[in-house]
């Protein structure tokens, strides 16, 4: 009996004979999978995938393979880590958080190809897939002084930024330019207005004044030329569809704005770029370290219905009371397509339209979808435009003073300009609107230097919005 129990216990510990082939097959499968994974982990695609998954030790190997591909694809590319003989615009962006520490190779490269920039990007992306890498970020950049990027690429003048590597792990940042054009000056670690922004935020307690000049586009004469040359920041509200509208929209300059947190597309692009795993920032052009006083911002001076309509006609491309949202969107898009460099919108006339809640709700929903701000010109104390803009999440401000209601009287213009400065001192910031009249130009030329000497800081509307965001508090707004 006892012997039978011992035999029963031994048989319970040993698998039945028919299970041995199954266990052996399972062991063989595990071994095959293990060997396959080991072999795969030594391939280019495998190592790229493992780097994406966090295997930082493979960064150097993946970077070397991408480097070799770039050498073969871009004849002017200088491969390898930064050498003593490297061009002055070569840079190795340190990644001290990697184990072991590594660096993104940042290079300026000339290309001699007739393809469009996007064809260049697509071709490189196709080649990178062979080594398990990809284009993480592609961005066409205008040269310094060209203003914000135009909707249509300028294939000779613009440069192309490409960040390549594996998802979440950039290995190279390239700045491509056309052979035969001027090699771009690049500041690795900079942004287009970094030094200017640092200077601008140096005194956050200074009273801020943004002067907007309306009605650009009707004419080009000595007064408009004088305003463009004024050594102080101006925001130019340009009417769509006029003879000189595009001419003045092209006067836009680089502004003093933070790289992340700026208004509009710049901020959105920066957030998306960082999210793609490409931390490199850069600026084009020499960094003078000084704040350029002659900064020009462009906004759309959008015609709207007046309470005096039809005796006062805002024109065909105007927002009218009761206009459907779809019609407003089409109207706004046509205006924006005709004017480059627009960052925001303010109303031309509009005392009826801005007082109509349904019309302003529809307009602000459209503006919100286009990453623009809105300045309520306050042509009527009944305006609800500012409130509707805030409700739609649109960055918004209100006009405090019309500078030149009596545009033939320099004393009146001067008094209103100083009233604007007093409002800025009392509330922190204020916006005033003028027009391209000879007397307005004369007063601004004479009085702005005196106000600056007295501590008033003049900025554009986008700069004012960014500075208010930096302060972290709201402006005390006028009520009427």
Sine and cosine of phi, psi and omega as CSV:
sin_phi,cos_phi,sin_psi,cos_psi,sin_omega,cos_omega
0.00,0.00,-0.73,0.68,0.01,-1.00
-0.90,0.44,-0.61,0.79,0.01,-1.00
-0.90,0.43,-0.60,0.80,0.02,-1.00
-0.91,0.41,-0.63,0.78,0.02,-1.00
-0.91,0.42,-0.63,0.78,0.02,-1.00
-0.90,0.43,-0.67,0.74,0.02,-1.00
-0.89,0.45,-0.59,0.81,0.00,-1.00
-0.92,0.40,-0.64,0.77,0.00,-1.00
-0.92,0.38,-0.65,0.76,0.00,-1.00
-0.90,0.44,-0.63,0.78,0.00,-1.00
-0.94,0.35,-0.50,0.87,0.03,-1.00
-0.94,0.35,-0.52,0.86,0.00,-1.00
-0.98,0.20,-0.35,0.94,-0.06,-1.00
-0.97,-0.24,0.69,-0.72,0.01,-1.00
-0.93,0.36,0.46,-0.89,0.07,-1.00
-0.87,0.49,0.41,-0.91,-0.08,-1.00
-0.87,0.50,-0.53,0.85,-0.07,-1.00
-0.96,0.27,-0.20,0.98,0.01,-1.00
-1.00,0.08,-0.33,0.94,-0.05,-1.00
-0.86,0.51,-0.71,0.70,0.04,-1.00
-0.87,0.49,-0.59,0.81,0.01,-1.00
-0.91,0.42,-0.72,0.70,0.02,-1.00
-0.90,0.44,-0.66,0.75,0.00,-1.00
-0.89,0.45,-0.66,0.75,0.03,-1.00
-0.89,0.45,-0.63,0.78,0.02,-1.00
-0.90,0.43,-0.67,0.75,0.03,-1.00
-0.90,0.44,-0.65,0.76,0.04,-1.00
-0.90,0.45,-0.66,0.75,0.01,-1.00
-0.89,0.46,-0.71,0.70,0.03,-1.00
-0.87,0.50,-0.68,0.73,0.00,-1.00
-0.90,0.43,-0.68,0.73,0.00,-1.00
-0.90,0.44,-0.70,0.71,0.02,-1.00
-0.88,0.47,-0.69,0.72,0.01,-1.00
-0.87,0.50,-0.70,0.71,0.02,-1.00
-0.91,0.41,-0.64,0.77,0.00,-1.00
-0.89,0.45,-0.69,0.73,0.02,-1.00
-0.90,0.44,-0.65,0.76,0.02,-1.00
-0.89,0.45,-0.70,0.71,0.03,-1.00
-0.90,0.43,-0.71,0.70,0.00,-1.00
-0.87,0.49,-0.62,0.79,-0.04,-1.00
-0.92,0.38,-0.24,0.97,0.03,-1.00
-0.99,-0.16,-0.04,1.00,0.06,-1.00
-0.99,0.12,0.26,-0.97,0.01,-1.00
-0.89,0.45,-0.73,0.69,0.00,-1.00
-0.91,0.41,-0.63,0.77,0.00,-1.00
-0.89,0.45,-0.72,0.69,-0.01,-1.00
-0.92,0.40,-0.58,0.81,0.06,-1.00
-0.90,0.44,-0.66,0.75,0.02,-1.00
-0.91,0.42,-0.68,0.73,0.00,-1.00
-0.91,0.42,-0.59,0.81,0.07,-1.00
-0.89,0.45,-0.68,0.73,0.06,-1.00
-0.85,0.52,-0.56,0.83,-0.03,-1.00
-0.99,0.15,-0.06,1.00,0.10,-1.00
0.89,-0.45,0.09,1.00,0.00,-1.00
-0.99,0.15,0.98,0.22,-0.09,-1.00
-0.88,0.48,-0.40,0.92,0.00,-1.00
-0.89,0.46,-0.33,0.94,-0.01,-1.00
-1.00,-0.01,0.00,1.00,-0.09,-1.00
-0.84,0.53,-0.72,0.70,-0.04,-1.00
-0.89,0.46,-0.64,0.77,-0.02,-1.00
-0.93,0.37,-0.69,0.72,0.02,-1.00
-0.91,0.42,-0.67,0.74,0.00,-1.00
-0.88,0.48,-0.64,0.77,0.00,-1.00
-0.90,0.44,-0.63,0.78,0.02,-1.00
-0.92,0.39,-0.68,0.73,0.06,-1.00
-0.89,0.47,-0.63,0.77,0.01,-1.00
-0.86,0.51,-0.72,0.70,0.00,-1.00
-0.89,0.46,-0.64,0.77,0.03,-1.00
-0.90,0.43,-0.65,0.76,0.00,-1.00
-0.91,0.42,-0.61,0.79,0.06,-1.00
-0.87,0.49,-0.65,0.76,-0.02,-1.00
-0.96,0.27,-0.48,0.88,-0.10,-1.00
-1.00,-0.02,-0.61,0.79,-0.07,-1.00
-0.90,-0.44,0.98,-0.18,-0.11,-0.99
-0.83,0.55,-0.50,0.86,-0.04,-1.00
-1.00,0.06,-0.04,1.00,-0.02,-1.00
-0.97,0.26,0.75,-0.66,0.06,-1.00
-0.99,-0.14,0.94,-0.33,-0.07,-1.00
-0.98,0.19,0.12,-0.99,0.06,-1.00
1.00,0.04,0.16,-0.99,0.04,-1.00
-0.92,0.39,0.21,-0.98,-0.06,-1.00
-0.87,0.49,0.80,-0.60,-0.01,-1.00
-0.95,-0.30,0.27,-0.96,-0.01,-1.00
-0.88,0.47,-0.49,0.87,-0.04,-1.00
-1.00,-0.02,0.17,0.99,-0.07,-1.00
-0.92,0.40,0.40,-0.92,0.06,-1.00
-0.88,0.48,0.47,-0.88,-0.05,-1.00
-0.90,0.44,-0.33,0.94,0.01,-1.00
-0.99,-0.11,0.13,0.99,0.16,-0.99
-0.98,0.20,0.54,-0.84,-0.06,-1.00
-0.42,-0.91,0.62,-0.79,0.13,-0.99
-0.95,-0.32,0.94,-0.33,-0.07,-1.00
-0.98,0.20,0.92,-0.39,-0.13,-0.99
-0.94,0.35,0.60,-0.80,0.09,-1.00
-0.84,-0.54,0.97,0.26,-0.10,-1.00
-0.92,0.38,-0.28,0.96,-0.01,-1.00
-0.98,0.18,-0.14,0.99,0.04,-1.00
-0.98,0.19,0.43,-0.90,0.04,-1.00
-0.79,-0.62,0.98,-0.22,0.05,1.00
-0.97,0.22,0.29,-0.96,0.02,-1.00
-0.83,0.56,0.54,-0.84,-0.05,-1.00
-0.62,-0.78,-0.07,-1.00,0.00,-1.00
-0.48,-0.88,0.65,-0.76,0.12,-0.99
-0.98,0.20,0.76,-0.65,-0.02,-1.00
-1.00,0.09,0.91,-0.42,-0.05,-1.00
-0.96,-0.27,0.86,-0.51,-0.11,-0.99
-0.66,-0.76,0.55,-0.84,0.13,-0.99
-0.98,-0.19,0.81,-0.58,-0.16,-0.99
-0.74,-0.68,0.78,-0.63,0.11,-0.99
-1.00,0.09,0.63,-0.78,0.09,-1.00
-0.80,-0.60,0.55,-0.83,0.00,-1.00
-0.85,-0.52,0.97,0.23,-0.02,-1.00
-0.65,-0.76,0.60,-0.80,-0.01,-1.00
-0.98,0.18,-0.16,0.99,-0.07,-1.00
-0.89,0.45,0.41,-0.91,0.14,-0.99
-0.93,0.36,0.28,-0.96,0.00,-1.00
-0.86,0.50,-0.62,0.79,-0.04,-1.00
-0.96,0.28,-0.47,0.88,0.14,-0.99
-0.93,0.37,-0.62,0.79,0.08,-1.00
-0.87,0.50,-0.71,0.70,-0.01,-1.00
-0.90,0.44,-0.71,0.71,-0.02,-1.00
-0.90,0.44,-0.64,0.77,0.00,-1.00
-0.90,0.43,-0.69,0.72,0.02,-1.00
-0.91,0.41,-0.64,0.77,0.02,-1.00
-0.87,0.49,-0.64,0.77,0.02,-1.00
-0.90,0.44,-0.67,0.74,-0.02,-1.00
-0.93,0.36,-0.59,0.81,-0.03,-1.00
-0.91,0.41,-0.51,0.86,-0.03,-1.00
-0.86,0.50,-0.44,0.90,-0.01,-1.00
-0.91,0.42,-0.42,0.91,0.02,-1.00
-0.94,-0.35,0.29,0.96,0.06,-1.00
0.98,0.20,0.22,0.97,-0.02,-1.00
-0.95,-0.32,0.03,-1.00,-0.04,-1.00
-0.37,-0.93,0.21,-0.98,0.16,-0.99
-0.99,0.14,0.88,-0.48,-0.02,-1.00
-1.00,0.07,-0.54,0.84,-0.07,-1.00
-0.45,-0.89,0.72,-0.70,0.10,-1.00
-0.75,-0.66,0.75,-0.66,-0.06,-1.00
-0.51,-0.86,0.83,-0.56,0.08,-1.00
-0.99,0.12,0.77,-0.63,-0.08,-1.00
-0.87,-0.50,0.73,-0.68,0.08,-1.00
-0.98,0.21,0.42,-0.91,0.03,-1.00
-0.94,0.33,0.28,-0.96,0.01,-1.00
-0.83,0.56,0.66,-0.75,0.04,-1.00
1.00,0.06,-0.09,1.00,-0.03,-1.00
-1.00,0.04,-0.05,1.00,-0.06,-1.00
0.98,0.20,-0.08,-1.00,0.03,-1.00
-0.88,0.48,0.35,-0.94,-0.09,-1.00
-0.89,0.46,0.65,-0.76,0.04,-1.00
-0.99,0.17,0.30,-0.95,-0.01,-1.00
-0.92,0.39,-0.56,0.83,0.00,-1.00
-0.98,-0.18,0.79,-0.61,-0.03,-1.00
-0.88,0.47,0.60,-0.80,0.19,-0.98
-0.98,-0.19,0.99,-0.16,-0.24,-0.97
-0.92,0.40,-0.40,0.92,0.02,-1.00
-1.00,-0.02,-0.65,0.76,-0.15,-0.99
-0.99,0.13,-0.67,0.74,-0.07,-1.00
-0.94,0.34,0.36,-0.93,0.11,-0.99
-0.90,-0.43,0.27,-0.96,-0.06,-1.00
-0.85,-0.53,0.84,-0.55,0.12,-0.99
-1.00,-0.08,0.78,-0.63,0.08,-1.00
-0.77,-0.64,0.78,-0.62,0.14,-0.99
-0.94,-0.33,0.81,-0.59,-0.06,-1.00
-0.82,-0.58,0.36,-0.93,0.00,-1.00
0.41,-0.91,-0.56,-0.83,0.12,-0.99
-0.92,-0.39,0.28,-0.96,-0.09,-1.00
-0.80,0.60,0.84,-0.54,0.01,-1.00
0.99,0.14,-0.04,1.00,-0.06,-1.00
-0.64,-0.77,1.00,0.01,0.05,-1.00
-0.95,0.32,0.64,-0.77,0.07,-1.00
-0.94,-0.35,-0.45,0.89,-0.04,-1.00
-0.61,-0.79,0.59,-0.81,0.21,-0.98
-0.84,-0.54,0.87,-0.50,-0.08,-1.00
-0.92,-0.39,0.63,-0.78,0.16,-0.99
-0.88,-0.47,0.96,-0.29,-0.07,-1.00
-0.99,-0.12,0.68,-0.73,0.07,-1.00
-0.67,-0.74,0.31,-0.95,-0.07,-1.00
-0.98,0.20,0.76,-0.65,0.09,-1.00
-0.88,0.48,0.69,-0.73,-0.05,-1.00
0.99,-0.14,-0.20,0.98,0.12,-0.99
-0.97,-0.22,0.17,-0.98,-0.05,-1.00
-0.93,0.38,0.75,-0.66,0.04,-1.00
-0.89,0.45,0.81,-0.59,-0.07,-1.00
-0.94,0.34,0.61,-0.79,0.17,-0.98
-0.98,0.17,0.77,-0.63,-0.05,-1.00
-0.78,-0.62,0.65,-0.76,0.06,-1.00
-0.92,-0.39,0.99,-0.15,0.05,-1.00
-0.93,0.37,0.78,-0.63,-0.04,-1.00
1.00,-0.03,0.02,1.00,0.04,-1.00
-0.96,-0.27,-0.06,-1.00,0.17,-0.99
-0.60,-0.80,0.27,-0.96,-0.16,-0.99
-0.84,0.55,-0.39,0.92,-0.03,-1.00
-0.67,-0.74,0.50,0.87,-0.12,-0.99
-0.88,0.48,-0.74,0.67,-0.02,-1.00
-0.91,0.41,-0.64,0.76,0.01,-1.00
-0.90,0.44,-0.66,0.75,0.01,-1.00
-0.91,0.42,-0.66,0.75,0.02,-1.00
-0.87,0.50,-0.63,0.77,0.03,-1.00
-0.94,0.35,-0.63,0.78,-0.04,-1.00
-0.90,0.43,-0.61,0.79,-0.02,-1.00
-1.00,0.04,0.08,1.00,-0.01,-1.00
-0.90,0.45,-0.47,0.88,0.02,-1.00
-0.73,-0.69,0.99,0.11,-0.07,-1.00
-0.95,0.31,-0.27,0.96,-0.03,-1.00
-1.00,0.03,-0.08,1.00,0.00,-1.00
-0.91,0.40,0.61,-0.80,0.10,-0.99
-0.91,0.42,0.74,-0.68,-0.11,-0.99
-0.95,-0.30,0.74,-0.68,0.03,-1.00
-0.78,-0.63,0.80,-0.61,0.13,-0.99
-0.93,-0.37,0.85,-0.52,0.04,-1.00
-0.98,-0.21,0.82,-0.57,0.04,-1.00
-0.95,-0.32,0.75,-0.66,0.11,-0.99
-0.95,-0.31,0.90,-0.44,-0.02,-1.00
-0.99,0.12,0.12,-0.99,0.25,-0.97
0.92,0.38,0.51,0.86,0.12,-0.99
-0.96,0.28,0.65,-0.76,0.08,-1.00
0.82,-0.57,-0.42,0.91,-0.01,-1.00
-0.93,0.38,-0.65,0.76,-0.12,-0.99
-0.47,-0.88,0.27,-0.96,0.10,-1.00
-0.76,-0.65,0.92,-0.39,-0.10,-1.00
-0.51,-0.86,-0.21,-0.98,-0.05,-1.00
-0.89,0.45,-0.56,0.83,-0.01,-1.00
-0.93,0.36,-0.73,0.69,0.02,-1.00
-0.91,0.42,-0.61,0.79,0.05,-1.00
-0.90,0.44,-0.64,0.77,0.02,-1.00
-0.91,0.41,-0.62,0.79,0.04,-1.00
-0.92,0.39,-0.67,0.74,0.03,-1.00
-0.87,0.49,-0.57,0.82,-0.04,-1.00
-1.00,0.06,-0.09,1.00,-0.05,-1.00
-0.85,0.53,0.80,-0.60,-0.05,-1.00
-0.98,0.18,0.86,0.51,0.04,-1.00
-0.38,-0.92,0.46,-0.89,0.01,-1.00
-0.90,0.44,0.68,-0.73,0.06,-1.00
-0.70,-0.71,0.55,-0.83,0.18,-0.98
-0.95,-0.31,0.82,-0.57,-0.11,-0.99
-0.97,-0.23,0.91,-0.41,0.02,-1.00
-1.00,-0.02,0.96,-0.29,-0.17,-0.98
-0.98,-0.19,0.79,-0.62,0.08,-1.00
-0.95,0.30,0.62,-0.79,0.06,-1.00
-0.99,0.17,0.51,-0.86,0.18,-0.98
0.98,0.20,0.19,0.98,0.02,-1.00
-0.99,-0.11,0.22,-0.98,-0.13,-0.99
-0.86,0.51,-0.57,0.82,-0.10,-1.00
-0.90,-0.44,0.30,0.95,-0.06,-1.00
-0.87,0.48,-0.79,0.61,-0.06,-1.00
-0.91,0.40,-0.59,0.80,0.03,-1.00
-0.82,0.57,-0.71,0.70,-0.06,-1.00
-0.99,0.15,-0.46,0.89,0.09,-1.00
-0.89,0.45,-0.48,0.88,0.01,-1.00
-0.98,0.19,-0.01,1.00,0.08,-1.00
-0.99,0.16,-0.03,1.00,0.00,-1.00
-0.85,0.53,0.64,-0.77,0.03,-1.00
-0.86,-0.51,0.09,-1.00,0.13,-0.99
-0.92,0.40,0.65,-0.76,-0.02,-1.00
-0.95,-0.30,0.26,-0.97,0.06,-1.00
-1.00,0.00,1.00,-0.04,-0.05,-1.00
-0.72,-0.69,0.48,-0.88,0.06,-1.00
-0.93,0.36,0.47,-0.88,-0.01,-1.00
-0.90,0.44,-0.66,0.75,0.05,-1.00
-0.88,-0.47,0.80,-0.60,-0.08,-1.00
0.96,-0.29,-0.04,1.00,0.10,-0.99
-0.93,0.36,0.22,-0.98,-0.02,-1.00
-0.98,0.22,0.49,-0.87,0.24,-0.97
0.96,0.27,-0.50,-0.87,-0.15,-0.99
-0.88,0.47,-0.53,0.85,-0.04,-1.00
-0.85,0.53,-0.71,0.70,-0.02,-1.00
-0.93,0.37,-0.69,0.73,0.00,-1.00
-0.88,0.48,-0.68,0.73,0.02,-1.00
-0.89,0.45,-0.66,0.75,-0.01,-1.00
-0.89,0.45,-0.67,0.75,0.01,-1.00
-0.91,0.41,-0.67,0.74,0.01,-1.00
-0.92,0.39,-0.63,0.78,0.00,-1.00
-0.89,0.45,-0.72,0.69,0.01,-1.00
-0.88,0.47,-0.63,0.78,0.01,-1.00
-0.91,0.41,-0.40,0.92,0.00,-1.00
-0.99,0.16,-0.06,1.00,0.01,-1.00
1.00,-0.03,0.41,0.91,-0.02,-1.00
-0.87,-0.49,1.00,-0.03,-0.12,-0.99
-0.99,0.15,-0.15,0.99,-0.12,-0.99
-0.93,0.37,0.78,-0.63,0.16,-0.99
-0.94,-0.33,0.48,-0.88,-0.01,-1.00
-0.49,-0.87,0.36,-0.93,0.09,-1.00
-0.74,-0.67,0.53,-0.85,0.04,-1.00
-0.97,-0.23,0.63,-0.77,0.00,-1.00
1.00,-0.07,0.28,-0.96,0.00,-1.00
-0.93,0.36,0.63,-0.78,0.06,-1.00
-0.99,-0.11,0.98,-0.19,-0.06,-1.00
-0.96,0.29,-0.32,0.95,-0.05,-1.00
0.98,0.21,0.09,1.00,-0.04,-1.00
-0.87,-0.49,0.48,-0.88,0.02,-1.00
-0.99,0.10,0.90,-0.43,-0.01,-1.00
-0.93,0.37,0.86,-0.52,-0.04,-1.00
-0.95,0.31,-0.41,0.91,-0.09,-1.00
-0.99,-0.11,0.94,0.34,0.02,-1.00
-0.99,-0.14,0.69,-0.73,-0.06,-1.00
-0.80,-0.60,0.82,-0.58,0.06,-1.00
-0.91,-0.41,0.55,-0.84,-0.02,-1.00
-0.90,-0.43,0.75,-0.66,0.17,-0.99
-0.82,-0.57,0.35,-0.94,0.05,-1.00
-1.00,0.10,0.84,-0.54,0.06,-1.00
-1.00,-0.02,1.00,0.01,-0.22,-0.98
-1.00,0.10,0.88,-0.47,0.02,-1.00
-0.90,0.44,0.65,-0.76,0.03,-1.00
-0.63,-0.78,0.34,-0.94,-0.08,-1.00
-0.92,0.40,0.70,-0.71,0.05,-1.00
-0.99,-0.13,0.34,-0.94,0.09,-1.00
-0.92,0.39,-0.27,0.96,0.00,-1.00
-1.00,-0.07,0.11,0.99,0.05,-1.00
-0.92,0.39,0.67,-0.75,0.18,0.98
-1.00,-0.05,0.00,1.00,0.01,-1.00
-0.88,0.48,-0.58,0.81,0.10,-0.99
-0.93,-0.37,0.94,-0.35,-0.11,-0.99
-0.98,-0.18,0.88,-0.48,0.01,-1.00
-0.96,0.29,-0.19,0.98,0.00,-1.00
0.94,-0.33,0.10,-1.00,-0.08,-1.00
-0.94,0.33,-0.59,0.81,-0.08,-1.00
-1.00,-0.04,0.80,0.60,-0.08,-1.00
-0.89,-0.46,0.52,-0.85,0.12,-0.99
-0.98,0.18,0.87,-0.49,-0.04,-1.00
-0.95,-0.32,0.45,-0.89,0.00,-1.00
-0.86,0.51,0.76,-0.65,0.02,-1.00
0.99,0.10,0.06,1.00,-0.01,-1.00
-0.91,0.41,0.73,-0.68,0.00,-1.00
-0.89,0.45,0.43,-0.90,-0.03,-1.00
-0.85,0.52,-0.66,0.75,-0.03,-1.00
-0.90,0.45,-0.62,0.79,0.01,-1.00
-0.94,0.34,-0.62,0.78,0.07,-1.00
-0.89,0.46,-0.68,0.73,0.00,-1.00
-0.88,0.47,-0.69,0.72,0.00,-1.00
-0.91,0.41,-0.65,0.76,0.03,-1.00
-0.89,0.46,-0.72,0.69,-0.02,-1.00
-0.91,0.42,-0.65,0.76,-0.02,-1.00
-0.91,0.41,-0.60,0.80,0.06,-1.00
-0.90,0.43,-0.66,0.75,0.00,-1.00
-0.91,0.42,-0.69,0.72,-0.01,-1.00
-0.92,0.40,-0.58,0.82,0.01,-1.00
-0.92,0.40,-0.44,0.90,-0.04,-1.00
-1.00,0.05,-0.22,0.98,-0.08,-1.00
-0.80,-0.60,0.88,-0.47,0.08,-1.00
-0.97,0.23,0.36,-0.93,0.24,-0.97
0.96,0.26,0.25,0.97,-0.04,-1.00
-0.96,0.27,0.75,-0.66,0.02,-1.00
-0.93,-0.38,-0.32,0.95,-0.05,-1.00
-0.37,-0.93,-0.07,-1.00,-0.08,-1.00
-0.69,-0.73,0.63,-0.78,0.28,-0.96
-0.69,-0.73,0.24,-0.97,-0.12,-0.99
-1.00,-0.04,0.66,-0.75,0.16,-0.99
-0.98,-0.20,0.86,-0.51,-0.19,-0.98
0.87,0.49,-0.74,-0.67,0.15,-0.99
1.00,0.00,0.27,0.96,-0.03,-1.00
-0.89,0.45,-0.48,0.88,0.07,-1.00
-0.99,0.12,-0.74,0.68,-0.07,-1.00
-0.90,0.44,-0.68,0.73,-0.05,-1.00
-0.95,0.32,-0.27,0.96,0.04,-1.00
-1.00,0.00,-0.11,0.99,-0.03,-1.00
-0.99,-0.11,0.91,-0.42,-0.14,-0.99
-0.90,0.44,-0.68,0.73,-0.04,-1.00
-0.91,0.42,-0.66,0.75,0.00,-1.00
-0.91,0.41,-0.68,0.73,-0.01,-1.00
-0.94,0.34,-0.56,0.83,0.07,-1.00
-0.88,0.48,-0.71,0.70,0.02,-1.00
-0.90,0.44,-0.69,0.73,-0.01,-1.00
-0.89,0.46,-0.71,0.71,-0.06,-1.00
-0.93,0.37,-0.52,0.85,0.09,-1.00
-0.90,0.44,-0.62,0.79,0.04,-1.00
-0.93,0.37,-0.71,0.71,0.00,-1.00
-0.89,0.46,-0.64,0.77,-0.01,-1.00
-0.86,0.50,-0.57,0.82,-0.01,-1.00
-0.97,0.23,-0.06,1.00,-0.01,-1.00
-0.87,-0.49,0.24,0.97,0.10,-1.00
0.80,0.60,0.73,0.68,0.05,-1.00
-0.90,-0.43,0.35,-0.94,0.15,-0.99
-0.99,-0.15,0.17,-0.99,0.03,-1.00
-0.74,-0.67,0.76,-0.65,0.12,-0.99
-0.95,-0.31,0.89,-0.47,0.07,-1.00
-0.98,0.18,0.92,-0.38,-0.01,-1.00
-0.93,0.37,-0.28,0.96,0.01,-1.00
0.84,0.55,0.81,0.59,0.13,-0.99
-0.97,0.25,-0.12,0.99,0.08,-1.00
-0.58,-0.81,0.67,-0.75,0.06,-1.00
-0.94,0.35,-0.22,0.98,0.02,-1.00
-1.00,0.02,0.09,1.00,-0.07,-1.00
-0.88,0.48,0.69,-0.72,0.11,-0.99
-0.93,-0.38,0.15,0.99,-0.11,-0.99
-0.88,0.48,-0.69,0.72,-0.02,-1.00
-0.88,0.47,-0.71,0.70,0.00,-1.00
-0.91,0.42,-0.65,0.76,0.01,-1.00
-0.93,0.38,-0.56,0.83,0.05,-1.00
-0.90,0.43,-0.72,0.69,0.02,-1.00
-0.88,0.48,-0.65,0.76,0.00,-1.00
-0.90,0.44,-0.50,0.87,0.00,-1.00
-1.00,0.04,-0.02,1.00,-0.01,-1.00
0.98,0.18,0.34,0.94,0.01,-1.00
-1.00,0.02,0.80,-0.60,0.11,-0.99
-0.83,0.56,0.75,-0.67,-0.15,-0.99
-0.52,-0.86,0.49,-0.87,0.09,-1.00
-0.64,-0.77,0.20,-0.98,0.06,-1.00
-0.82,-0.58,0.56,-0.83,0.09,-1.00
-0.91,0.41,0.68,-0.74,0.03,-1.00
-0.99,-0.16,-0.65,0.76,-0.10,-0.99
-0.61,-0.79,0.75,-0.66,0.28,-0.96
-1.00,0.09,0.88,-0.48,-0.17,-0.99
-0.96,0.28,-0.52,0.85,-0.21,-0.98
-0.75,-0.66,0.75,0.66,0.13,-0.99
-0.84,0.55,-0.62,0.78,0.13,-0.99
-0.96,-0.26,0.99,0.11,-0.19,-0.98
-0.98,0.21,-0.04,1.00,0.07,-1.00
-0.99,-0.12,-0.06,1.00,-0.10,-0.99
-0.92,-0.40,0.98,-0.19,0.00,-1.00
-0.86,0.51,-0.55,0.83,0.00,-1.00
-0.91,0.42,-0.66,0.75,0.03,-1.00
-0.91,0.42,-0.68,0.73,0.01,-1.00
-0.89,0.45,-0.67,0.74,0.01,-1.00
-0.89,0.46,-0.70,0.71,-0.01,-1.00
-0.88,0.48,-0.66,0.75,0.00,-1.00
-0.93,0.36,-0.59,0.81,0.06,-1.00
-0.90,0.44,-0.67,0.74,0.02,-1.00
-0.95,0.32,-0.50,0.86,0.11,-0.99
-0.89,0.45,-0.64,0.77,0.05,-1.00
-0.88,0.47,-0.68,0.73,0.01,-1.00
-0.90,0.44,-0.63,0.78,0.02,-1.00
-0.91,0.42,-0.62,0.78,0.05,-1.00
-0.89,0.46,-0.64,0.77,0.03,-1.00
-0.90,0.43,-0.64,0.77,0.03,-1.00
-0.91,0.41,-0.58,0.81,-0.05,-1.00
-0.97,0.22,-0.58,0.82,-0.13,-0.99
-0.91,-0.41,-0.17,0.99,-0.01,-1.00
0.97,-0.26,-0.54,0.84,-0.04,-1.00
-0.30,-0.95,0.44,-0.90,0.03,-1.00
-0.37,-0.93,0.50,-0.87,0.03,-1.00
-0.91,-0.42,0.71,-0.71,0.09,-1.00
-0.80,-0.60,0.52,-0.86,-0.05,-1.00
-0.87,-0.49,0.75,-0.66,0.12,-0.99
-0.81,-0.59,-0.13,-0.99,-0.06,-1.00
-0.66,-0.76,0.32,-0.95,-0.05,-1.00
-0.97,0.22,0.94,0.34,0.06,-1.00
-0.95,-0.31,0.54,-0.84,-0.02,-1.00
-0.83,0.56,-0.69,0.73,-0.03,-1.00
-0.93,0.38,-0.57,0.82,0.05,-1.00
-0.88,0.48,-0.71,0.70,0.03,-1.00
-0.87,0.50,-0.72,0.70,-0.03,-1.00
-0.87,0.50,-0.68,0.73,-0.01,-1.00
-0.92,0.39,-0.69,0.73,0.01,-1.00
-0.89,0.45,-0.67,0.75,0.02,-1.00
-0.87,0.49,-0.60,0.80,-0.07,-1.00
-1.00,0.09,-0.64,0.77,-0.19,-0.98
-1.00,-0.05,-0.47,0.88,-0.03,-1.00
-0.87,0.49,-0.73,0.69,0.04,-1.00
-0.85,0.53,-0.60,0.80,0.01,-1.00
-0.92,0.39,-0.66,0.75,0.02,-1.00
-0.93,0.38,-0.61,0.79,0.06,-1.00
-0.89,0.45,-0.66,0.75,0.03,-1.00
-0.90,0.43,-0.41,0.91,0.00,-1.00
-1.00,-0.03,0.15,0.99,0.13,-0.99
0.98,-0.20,-0.01,1.00,0.03,-1.00
-0.98,0.18,0.71,-0.70,0.01,-1.00
-0.95,-0.31,0.84,-0.54,0.02,-1.00
-1.00,-0.07,0.71,-0.70,-0.06,-1.00
-0.62,-0.78,0.17,-0.99,0.15,-0.99
-1.00,0.06,0.12,-0.99,-0.06,-1.00
-0.91,0.41,-0.69,0.72,0.03,-1.00
-0.88,0.47,-0.65,0.76,0.04,-1.00
-0.90,0.44,-0.63,0.77,0.04,-1.00
-0.89,0.46,-0.71,0.71,0.03,-1.00
-0.87,0.49,-0.67,0.74,0.01,-1.00
-0.92,0.40,-0.63,0.78,0.01,-1.00
-0.93,0.36,-0.62,0.78,0.05,-1.00
-0.91,0.42,-0.60,0.80,0.07,-1.00
-0.90,0.43,-0.62,0.78,0.03,-1.00
-0.91,0.40,-0.63,0.78,0.04,-1.00
-0.91,0.41,-0.54,0.84,0.02,-1.00
0.98,0.21,0.41,0.91,0.06,-1.00
-0.57,-0.82,0.36,-0.93,-0.07,-1.00
-1.00,0.07,0.42,-0.91,0.12,-0.99
-0.98,0.22,0.60,-0.80,0.15,-0.99
-0.97,0.24,0.93,-0.36,-0.16,-0.99
-1.00,0.01,0.48,-0.88,0.12,-0.99
-0.93,0.36,0.41,-0.91,-0.03,-1.00
-0.98,-0.20,-0.09,1.00,-0.03,-1.00
-0.23,-0.97,0.00,0.00,0.00,0.00
